[in-house]
């Protein structure tokens, strides 16, 4: 389960987040990665591993969670994503600068084949595959996490005609949402 939202005060939020670990654990959630937005450091990303996805979804809708998040300096509405991760690179030596991208595809298998074939292209453009998967209920909704090894190359690649062409060929439809963040805690 990945949650992204804004906080009014990161230091106070972090203190509150750390103090609520028992609340997450009681709901079968285990802290995994915390990140802070690069463009807006008051936007946080919380990734947790879920023992039971139905329980995780219920927890995300629980009014007690919303209350705790608001007391924890959250502003606005959180975005929850429930993902089945199918590939993950746990190499410890990778950059802590990351991008998490959300988009929709026509066909999961066709997209996956094209994505895996493009690994060297991403590497040549300053990116390293960290993880990918899809929504637990809809394999047309994809999530990709990459490490950013060269920000200038990555930015140019994200704006390139080559990437637009590869997206079209792999069946990506609609808008692409990208969140660039720095990992601040790995559990």
Secondary structure, DSSP 8 states (H G I E B T S, - for coil): -EEEEEES-HHHHHHHHHHTHHHHHHTTEEEEEEEEESS-TTEEEEEEEES-HHHHHHHHH-HHHHHHHHHTTEEEEEEEE-EEEEEE---TTS-SEEEEEEEEES-HHHHHHHHHHTHHHHHHTTEEEEEEEEETTEEEEEEEEEEES-HHHHHHHHTSHHHHHHHHHHTEEEEEEEEEEEEEEE-
